[in-house]
């Protein structure tokens, strides 16, 4: 057995302590300043290390004892080194050798216990995660439970360090690191669940803020913006003060930071969705279509558009919220707050809010290059007789063929000839009467004709139209304009149904005087976050005909039931 070695360590410690306490104070009076305690510790460790190393090499060959006994001895040797050796001049900058002596025994112990340790900890976490939502109303209990997970992580880290940390074998280190990552992920998930339990109350506070904000009239005033922001934020700040004082008392610092991060995200997201870009319970498409028809997009009231003064107040309020969550360095790091996607999204929405409809439409056209089939599949030829290869897109609904003639003189005209629509996929129980709407989208078109419509064809799934229309562009460059081709099924007595659509951006054809575009049809327009933000802002301008028309154009969708 290994009992001899702990006894030897105890004896060594007693000798070092005696040398340190009895001899050093006396001998240190002489000029040499000899520290007998340090000399004793260095000599004892050097001799002990030699004996210990040789003994463990012998044990490694025969594995004479249990792995847990070797681990206990490892911890005792580590304690001896840390208490009496590591600060000695000869060892201060050196990497300790003793972890290497125990390497094989540590690996054997991990191999025996890894599965058990991992299973026990993860099973506890699984049970906790399953029942965690039921504790969220108690507020203090979730904090304690998250502290427990964090304490597991701390203990694992200590075990990792006690085994030699960076000197530990890669395989053993990977086992511990993997478990750490899993526990960290579980803690992140619990924090999100806990924060989301406050979603309804946060939304309620933000709705109260919105009502206060909407009462603020008049021109923007930077001198009163901060005071107005404080008044607006009062419902939210009272709620946060109450909750965070509880969390700060109970949560460990690491847990508190996680909860703060998730609450920060919730607050910013709620501000954007409730105040800046109000949403109803409908899908975005349904909201925008409702707004496009000139109706309310906020249930139970009129669509509200923020005034410049209200935008300034919100901007000042954001600074207050940032400082609150930073808490003078005790909360979230400034870098996290400033770089958070939620803050960037809200600021971007505010920056767009004050822009004109023309500027917003220009932003949409110049940023949304993948609206249909991810922007793929359109082929351009010199004339209609040159038929290109297939579009390469999956499941096209059909193909619109257009001739585009650019006449960018003084009047900046664009002639569009709708040649045909080929291979339309459309099931209907009645007569199929396809026709084509061609719309020009871009800035400064309010006083110009923006949409033309072809005649309909009867029961033609490949229909030739050969109709020409002329658009006049606004004063911006052609890169700021696009053509949208929407193929519809004419329905008498009810709304026409969308068969499919395509978007041709003039930047792709501006350098050609005349060309033919072969455009695979898709079911709807898709946009990124910028496009969605622009659409939401425009949908809140029910009195603006250009905004309403643009939102309706980009919101039209092929019905799932087709023409049946």
Residue, then its C-alpha position, 0 to 999 in steps of 0.5 A: x500500500x501507499x501509507x508510507x508516503x503520507x507518513x513521510x510527507x508528515x515527517x518532512x513537514x515537521x522537520x521543515x517547520x522546526x528548521x524554519x521556526x527554531x533555526x532561521x530566526x537565530x542564524x538570520x542574525x548573521x551577515x549571510x542572511x541564511x534562511x535555514x527553513x528554505x534550505x531545508x525545504x529545498x533539500x528535503x523536496x529534492x531528495x523526496x522527489x527522487x524517491x517518489x519518482x522512482x517508487x511511482x515508476x515501479x508502481x506504474x509497471x505493476x499497478x499495486x494499489x487502487x487508482x483512488x489511493x494514487x489520486x489521494x497521494x497526488x493531492x498530498x504531494x501537490x499540497x507539499x509542493x504548494x506549501x513549501x516549495x513553489x516559492x523557493x528561488x530555485x523553483x519559482x519560475x519552473x514548471x513542477x515535475x510531479x504531475x508527470x509522475x502521476x499521469x498514468x494513474x490520473x488517466x486510469x482514475x478518469x477512465x474508471x470514473x469519467x462515465x460515472x461522473x459525467x452521467x451523475x452531473x448531466x442527469x442532475x442537470x437534465x432533471x433540473x432543466x425539466x423542472x426549472x420552469x416551475x420554479x421561475x415564479x419563486x424568483x429566489x429558487x431559480x437563482x439558487x439552482x443556477x448557483x448549484x450548476x455554477x458551483x459544479x463548474x468551479x469544482x471541476x475547474x479546481x479538480x482540473x488544476x489539482x491534477x496538473x492543469x496544463x500539464x495534464x494529458x490531452x485525453x484527460x483534459x478533453x474529458x473535463x473540458x467537454x463536461x465544462x462546456x456541457x455544464x456551461x451550455x445548460x447554465x446558459x439555457x436555464x438563464x434564458x428560461x429564467x429571463x423569459x419568465x419575465x417576458x410578459x411583465x417586461x412587455x407590459x412595462x414597455x407598453x406603459x412606456x409607449x403610452x407615456x412616449x406617445x403623449x409627448x408632442x412638439x419639436x425635438x428638444x435635446x435639452x429636455x430629452x434626458x428628463x423626458x427619457x427618465x419619465x418614459x422609462x419609469x415603469x421599466x426601471x421600477x420593475x428592473x430595480x425590484x428584480x435585480x436587487x433580489x438577483x444581486x443578493x442571491x446569484x453568484x457573479x457569473x450567474x448574475x452576468x448571464x441573467x443580466x445579458x438575457x434580460x438586456x436582450x429581452x428589454x431591447x427586443x421588447x422596445x423594438x417590437x412594442x415601441x419602435x416597430x409595433x407588432x400584432x399577434x399576426x405574422x409579419x406578412x399579415x401585418x404588412x398586408x393589413x397596413x397596406x390596405x390602409x387598416x390598423x396594424x396594431x390591434x385595438x388602435x390606430x397605427x402609430x408613427x413615431x415623431x422626431x421628438x419621440x425618436x430623440x427621447x428613445x435614443x436618450x433612453x437607450x443611453x440610460x438603459x445602457x448605463x443601468x445594465x453596465x452598473x458602473x462596471x459591476x454589471x455587463x461590460x461596455x463592449x458587450x452592450x455596445x456590440x450587442x445585435x439587439x442594440x444595433x437592430x434598434x438603433x438601425x430601426x431608429x435611424x431608418x425611422x426618420x428617413x423619407x419614404x423615398x430614402x427607405x425604398x432606395x435602401x430596400x432596393x440597394x440592399x435586397x439583392x436576393x428577393x426571389x430564388x436567392x437572387x439566382x436563376x435570371x439569365x440575360x440574352x441579346x434577344x428573344x431568339x437566343x434561348x438560354x440554358x435552364x435557370x438551375x433553380x429548384x421547383x420554378x413556378x414558371x418563367x417570365x420573359x421580358x425585353x428591357x430597353x434602357x434609354x437613359x437620356x434626359x427623360x431617363x426612360x425604361x421600356x419593358x416588353x412582356x414577351x411571354x410567361x412559360x410553363x406556369x405551375x397552377x392548379x385550378x378548378x375553374x378557368x385559368x386567366x393569367x395576366x402580368x403586372x409590371x411594377x417599377x420600384x425606387x425613389x422619387x416615383x410618386x408623380x410617375x406611373x409605377x405599374x402596368x398590367x397586360x391583358x389576360x389570356x384564357x387557359x394558357x399555361x404558356x402565354x404570349x403577351x407581347x405588350x410594351x410599357x414605358x416607365x420614367x425613372x426618378x433622379x437617382x441612378x439606375x442602381x436604385x430601381x428594380x422591376x417586379x413582375x407578378x403573374x396573377x390569375x384573374x378572378x371575377x368578383x374576388x381578389x386576383x391570385x398570385x401565380x408567381x413573381x420575379x424581380x429584375x434589378x436595373x443595376x444588372x441590365x443598366x450597361x446594356x441598351x437592350x436585352x431579354x431577361x429570362x426570369x424563373x418565378x418564385x412564390x414570394x419576396x424574401x428579405x433580410x433584417x434590413x428589408x423587414x425593418x424597412x417594410x415595418x416602418x413603411x407599413x406604419x405610414x397608412x396615409x402615404x400612398x407610395x409606402x402603402x403600394x410598395x408594402x403591398x407589392x412586396x407582401x403579395x404571396x402565392x396561395x398554398x391552395x393555388x387556384x382551387 
